[in-house]
Amino acid sequence: MHAPDATSRLAREKSPYLLQHAGNPVDWYPWGDEAFARARAEDKPVFLSIGYATCHWCHVMERESFMHAGVAALLNADFICIKVDREERPDVDHLYMTAMQALGQGGGWPLNVFLTPDRRPFWGGTYFPPSTTAGRPGLMQLLPRLAEAWRTQREQVLGTGEQVMGLLGSLGSPSAEPQPIAELAARAAVFLEREHDDACGGFGGAPKFPSPGNLTFLLQRWARGEDGAETARRMVLGQLEAMRANGLHDVLGGGFHRYATDREWRIPHFEKMLYDQALLADVYLDAFRATGDARWADTVRGILAYVERDLTSPEGAFRSAEDADSEGEEGRFYTWTPAQLAEVLGPADAATFAFHHGVTTHGNFEHGSTVLFEAHAAADATTAATLAGLRERLREARTRRVRPLCDDKIVTAWNGLFIAALAKAARVLRDPSLADRAARAADFLWTHVRADDGTLHRRWREGEAAHAGQLDDHADLAWGSFELFLATHEPRWLERVETLIETMLARFWDESAGAFFDAAANPDGLPRLRSGFDGAELAGNSIAAEVLWRAGTLMERPTWIAHAERVFAYHARRLAPVPWAMPRMLAAMARAAAPPRHVVLVGEADDPALRALQDALASRVRPDLDEVVVTDANRAALARLVPFAAALPASAGRATAFVCVGHACQAPVHEPSALVAALDTRIDS
């Protein structure tokens, strides 16, 4: 990464990724009509390069290829070159990643695609070195061949582009017959059990990804007591412990790295992404509710502390990510040698720490350094307290190292996810300050990323909101707002859910399919796609359908429920061949297959009896349960938003709980034990 050239077009952008490339000798354009107009005017193909600011191999290609004078000369002479930040334009990234997969190329970033001037892809790949090496084509050899093909084999090139775009236009139209949710879920569970690594936890071999969608799906099967519940429990808790105790987890600073490069979860790829922190916090919270195991609550607190300390902007919103690299080396910020430990802790304490966290003279990483992990658990409370103090001393010392780059742009969708996690943590951990943090971020977004037409922008940075928000931006913020209502009982959060849902339906709904597009009507003329995977970032349709169902059943909105049911029906066909592709969608479909359940608490916010009922709820993990607290302060507003709840009175002048199934409420109870007993009845009763 080099200092921006003030004359570069990219120097005028806000994206940290684009700014990283503003000092390249390549004549980059940002994505837009200007670049394609020039390509048409000069009859040149387009070289499109997509990545993101904390991408390790993007850094490598920038350093090796895009700073290479010979490569730049070839690109500038024969191509119009465009740089895209995938996190700002996920619609562009999704389209061309799908196109490359259709052409038989592997996925990943950096993604480099060659386009016709009318934006049709005809060839591409991921990382390209400057010269051919180890069987990987180099740009110095590749670029002249592709330029010659454009000049002399134009019809073939255009035919490839036309074929790929035709294929993209046909995607997302499921042809399979719909299958019952129970069958889809059972098949997905069998697949995950087959792929499960019983020895090390997680699914498959190296590399290993956290896959929080899988964990949520399995945890809900366990909570429901469905077939294979014990197996689901074992898989969930085994992976959560393996991730927590090994190098994927930042022992000193809290939070989790992007993925593990090895089977044992020991050696991570060191990026830290906001969306990982959000979705893993959500799963660890549910594990804590299911087991009462303090390790899971402590892990969540570590995630939240990391984001508050290192990813929270002065405005209260949440930055996107931290890089894997510092000082030109991956992981340098995070790893330790015995000598480095001794320098900070002294010999005796260093030896104690090294024993418990696996630091050896030969190390487990590059240059004899060690990625910290839990080699030996503390045997007693005294040792645990000692180790906690040593970790804090090392964390403070680590702050004096050169820190990895922080991508400080505010992505709306990822903020929505973390707002949801914070609000849920406020309920489960009984810490109202967490809801305050969530509300501050949500208020910032509501003020600064909403456009004049009420839709959301994708990102905010340095005072500028830009790029049309995608489905996931609206759905994830709706989820975060819904969780904030459950945590605070303030009607304004439901009012925002209402606004966001109506915006989603107006902007992204595909009436012919009965599902949502990922992007709104595309001014670039590109096909509109919908994700078929719940990966590191959950599919927009998965969260949109879940929010529609939860909000629709709580707020008695039959139109929303009907739209959710159509999304489920669409995916019952789409997922028939591969139900494990969207585990979060399956979890939402399974929830909707049972009658909706709500707990309504009636009383005053400062009443200890009401708080005792809330404490009882916090300890229950039920995948089908949302709660409403009705007080004198919010009853009038809730009469419109949640009419069935607002109509319920306190009984005998005491804090009262009602367990409601499909809005038919059981007899009121007053004691936490009676509430727990009512909740422990079978979900299908």
Secondary structure, 3 states (H helix, E strand, C coil): CCCCCCCCHHHHCCCHHHHHCCCCCCCEEECCHHHHHHHHHHCCCEEEEEECCCCHHHHHHHHHHHCCHHHHHHHHHHCEEEEEECCCCHHHHHHHHHHHHHCCCCCCCCEEEEECCCCCEEEEECCCCCCCECCECCHHHHHHHHHHHHHHCHHHHHHHHHHHHHHHHHCCCCCCCCCCHHHHHHHHHHHHHHHECCCCCCECCCCECCCHHHHHHHHHHHHHCCCCHHHHHHHHHHHHHHHHHCCCECCCCCCECCEECCCCCCCEECCEEHHHHHHHHHHHHHHHHHHCCHHHHHHHHHHHHHHHHHHECCCCCECCEECCEECCEECCCCCECHHHHHHHHCHHHHHHHHHHHCCCCCCCCHHHCECCCCCCCCCCHHHHHHHHHHHHHHHHHHCCCCCCCEECCEEHHHHHHHHHHHHHHHHHCCCHHHHHHHHHHHHHHHHHCECCCCCEEEEEECCEEEEECCHHHHHHHHHHHHHHHHHHCCHHHHHHHHHHHHHHHHHHEECCCCEECCCCCCCCCCCCCCCCCCCCCCCHHHHHHHHHHHHHHHHCCHHHHHHHHHHHHHHHHHCCCCHHHCHHHHHHHHHHCCCCEEEEEECCCCCHHHHHHHHHHHCCCCCCEEEEEECCCCHHHHHHHCHHHHCCCCECCECEEEEEECCEECCCECCHHHHHHHHCCCCCC
